[in-house]
């Protein structure tokens, strides 16, 4: 495992070829380390095996694979990342998938991210999803972000939703931010804006 990781640092092309052939043979730790390292190399040949690891039995492997995909700057992984952010059993993996979609500025993921923000039970997942919507400046996420700002029980989610709303530069975002800043009680209690 360590040798494969180091090989990736000194001879990336050779490491990718070796890893593609042996990705299923390694231990969970080896698969996670290799996925992470190959994301750093950013060799497109490793993308398909990395995406295949999104379905690995071990959550740390899935997490490393999602991080790797997010670093490879390939929007071709958006559909697979959207499935992960919605369906993975591990909150850390869903959170990292939201980060990857935001990092890739995957505009096609805005509706999925808005749905996750509205319905995921894990606060760190919702916080990262709000960040992703802000990073991609998704106007289609304004309603979900506004609702999170007004209603989410977690302060970090509300703070990130406010930041994301400001990034969208949507007129209704400005109105919601202003109303919340002014402390209009009907907004804080769920009234319409």
NUNU-815663 format. One line per 8 residues: number of its first residue (from 0); their letters; for each residue x, y, z of C-alpha. Coordinates in Angstrom, 3 decimals, always signed. Example, Ala and Ser with C-alpha at 12.3 -4.5 7.8 and 13.67 -1.06 7.14 Angstrom:
<recs>
0	as	+12.300:-4.500:+7.800 ~ +13.670:-1.060:+7.140 .
</recs>
This chain:
<recs>
0	xxxxxxxx	+0.000:+0.000:+0.000 ~ +2.680:+2.490:+1.003 ~ +4.824:+1.548:-1.998 ~ +1.916:+2.085:-4.383 ~ +1.199:+5.458:-2.806 ~ +4.867:+6.527:-3.103 ~ +5.069:+5.258:-6.678 ~ +2.209:+7.588:-7.509 .
8	xxxxxxxx	+4.225:+10.496:-6.215 ~ +7.367:+9.778:-8.252 ~ +6.071:+7.994:-11.372 ~ +2.396:+8.897:-11.761 ~ +1.836:+7.253:-15.169 ~ +3.279:+3.938:-14.001 ~ +1.270:+4.084:-10.790 ~ -2.014:+4.655:-12.640 .
16	xxxxxxxx	-1.413:+1.680:-14.938 ~ -0.580:-0.573:-11.982 ~ -3.476:+0.663:-9.891 ~ -6.090:+0.168:-12.623 ~ -5.013:-3.475:-12.873 ~ -5.048:-4.140:-9.122 ~ -7.711:-1.828:-7.655 ~ -9.934:-4.705:-6.546 .
24	xxxxxxxx	-7.096:-6.674:-4.959 ~ -6.061:-4.229:-2.238 ~ -7.250:-4.006:+1.344 ~ -9.787:-1.297:+2.171 ~ -6.964:+0.905:+3.416 ~ -5.008:+0.267:+0.245 ~ -7.991:+1.076:-1.959 ~ -8.636:+4.296:-0.027 .
32	xxxxxxxx	-4.983:+5.386:-0.177 ~ -4.756:+4.570:-3.869 ~ -7.960:+6.423:-4.716 ~ -6.757:+9.474:-2.800 ~ -3.322:+9.361:-4.462 ~ -4.777:+8.955:-7.934 ~ -7.030:+11.914:-7.397 ~ -3.880:+13.939:-6.680 .
40	xxxxxxxx	-2.243:+12.682:-9.869 ~ -5.274:+13.777:-11.888 ~ -4.784:+11.209:-14.641 ~ -8.056:+10.745:-16.528 ~ -7.390:+7.018:-16.966 ~ -7.986:+6.549:-13.242 ~ -11.389:+8.249:-13.267 ~ -13.505:+5.188:-14.141 .
48	xxxxxxxx	-11.905:+2.987:-11.434 ~ -12.280:+5.844:-8.938 ~ -15.979:+6.221:-9.751 ~ -16.374:+2.431:-9.442 ~ -15.118:+2.768:-5.857 ~ -18.179:+4.933:-5.043 ~ -19.909:+1.548:-4.580 ~ -17.218:-0.005:-2.355 .
56	xxxxxxxx	-18.408:-1.726:+0.839 ~ -16.057:+0.343:+3.011 ~ -17.136:+3.934:+3.729 ~ -13.517:+5.221:+3.977 ~ -12.862:+3.896:+0.467 ~ -16.001:+5.593:-0.877 ~ -15.007:+8.818:+0.857 ~ -11.472:+8.741:-0.602 .
64	xxxxxxxx	-12.856:+7.983:-4.056 ~ -15.302:+10.904:-3.852 ~ -12.490:+13.243:-2.746 ~ -10.361:+12.000:-5.644 ~ -13.171:+12.615:-8.133 ~ -13.672:+16.113:-6.754 ~ -10.003:+16.889:-7.305 ~ -9.913:+15.560:-10.855 .
72	xxxxxxxx	-11.945:+18.455:-12.225 ~ -14.154:+16.285:-14.397 ~ -17.815:+17.132:-14.677 ~ -18.421:+13.668:-16.132 ~ -18.648:+12.384:-12.556 ~ -21.606:+14.610:-11.612 ~ -24.304:+11.975:-12.057 ~ -22.435:+9.449:-9.909 .
80	xxxxxxxx	-21.700:+12.085:-7.256 ~ -25.370:+13.088:-7.204 ~ -26.326:+9.484:-6.439 ~ -23.766:+9.408:-3.619 ~ -24.933:+12.676:-2.012 ~ -28.514:+11.408:-2.024 ~ -28.104:+7.738:-1.197 ~ -24.874:+6.843:+0.597 .
88	xxxxxxxx	-25.469:+5.427:+4.063 ~ -22.466:+7.229:+5.565 ~ -22.983:+10.935:+6.340 ~ -19.250:+11.672:+5.845 ~ -19.428:+10.267:+2.329 ~ -22.564:+12.305:+1.515 ~ -20.845:+15.407:+2.913 ~ -17.745:+14.876:+0.776 .
96	xxxxxxxx	-19.933:+14.249:-2.286 ~ -21.599:+17.634:-1.719 ~ -18.106:+19.190:-1.455 ~ -17.041:+17.505:-4.699 ~ -20.128:+18.753:-6.559 ~ -19.501:+22.274:-5.277 ~ -15.808:+22.117:-6.123 ~ -16.629:+20.920:-9.635 .
104	xxxxxxxx	-19.226:+23.711:-9.869 ~ -21.676:+21.100:-11.112 ~ -24.645:+23.285:-12.043 ~ -26.583:+20.211:-13.127 ~ -26.561:+19.120:-9.470 ~ -28.328:+22.207:-8.097 ~ -31.786:+20.632:-7.783 ~ -30.364:+17.491:-6.158 .
112	xxxxxxxx	-28.322:+19.586:-3.719 ~ -31.372:+21.703:-2.872 ~ -33.333:+18.532:-2.116 ~ -30.534:+17.178:+0.086 ~ -30.335:+20.505:+1.928 ~ -34.047:+20.333:+2.632 ~ -34.234:+16.685:+3.680 ~ -30.925:+15.239:+4.920 .
120	xxxxxxxx	-30.934:+14.447:+8.627 ~ -27.212:+15.191:+9.144 ~ -26.297:+18.831:+9.864 ~ -22.736:+18.660:+8.426 ~ -24.187:+17.238:+5.192 ~ -26.697:+20.100:+5.021 ~ -23.958:+22.636:+5.780 ~ -21.734:+21.335:+2.972 .
128	xxxxxxxx	-24.701:+21.158:+0.625 ~ -25.472:+24.820:+1.309 ~ -21.799:+25.616:+0.625 ~ -21.949:+23.691:-2.659 ~ -25.056:+25.594:-3.769 ~ -23.272:+28.852:-2.976 ~ -20.080:+27.828:-4.709 ~ -21.934:+27.008:-7.912 .
136	xxxxxxxx	-24.031:+30.165:-7.438 ~ -27.173:+28.162:-8.046 ~ -30.198:+30.412:-8.394 ~ -32.372:+27.290:-8.442 ~ -31.269:+26.637:-4.857 ~ -32.531:+29.964:-3.501 ~ -35.749:+28.534:-2.050 ~ -33.961:+25.695:-0.251 .
144	xxxxxxxx	-31.262:+28.082:+1.010 ~ -33.884:+30.582:+2.213 ~ -35.737:+27.835:+4.045 ~ -32.495:+26.602:+5.626 ~ -31.632:+30.132:+6.728 ~ -35.035:+30.596:+8.341 ~ -35.701:+27.128:+9.741 ~ -32.650:+24.905:+10.106 .
152	xxxxxxxx	-31.942:+23.996:+13.723 ~ -28.166:+24.090:+13.193 ~ -26.462:+27.486:+13.381 ~ -23.655:+26.470:+10.992 ~ -26.192:+25.439:+8.372 ~ -27.966:+28.795:+8.736 ~ -24.670:+30.712:+8.487 ~ -23.599:+28.802:+5.403 .
160	xxxxxxxx	-27.034:+29.248:+3.831 ~ -26.729:+33.024:+4.357 ~ -23.286:+33.015:+2.713 ~ -24.624:+30.925:-0.187 ~ -27.636:+33.192:-0.680 ~ -25.342:+36.192:-0.923 ~ -23.307:+34.388:-3.601 ~ -26.353:+33.775:-5.796 .
168	xxxxxxxx	-26.932:+37.520:-6.153 ~ -30.593:+36.772:-6.746 ~ -33.040:+39.583:-5.926 ~ -35.144:+37.340:-3.705 ~ -31.951:+36.291:-1.861 ~ -31.239:+39.894:-1.008 ~ -34.789:+40.320:+0.302 ~ -34.556:+37.210:+2.488 .
176	xxxxxxxx	-31.139:+38.189:+3.843 ~ -32.372:+41.695:+4.597 ~ -35.511:+40.454:+6.313 ~ -33.608:+38.000:+8.484 ~ -30.970:+40.638:+9.314 ~ -33.758:+43.025:+10.342 ~ -35.265:+40.291:+12.506 ~ -38.685:+40.282:+10.941 .
184	xxxxxxxx	-40.502:+37.843:+13.152 ~ -42.842:+36.524:+10.472 ~ -39.871:+35.282:+8.444 ~ -38.241:+33.635:+11.409 ~ -41.555:+31.940:+12.179 ~ -41.936:+30.641:+8.650 ~ -43.948:+33.331:+6.918 ~ -43.687:+33.932:+3.200 .
192	x	-41.242:+36.481:+1.926 .
</recs>
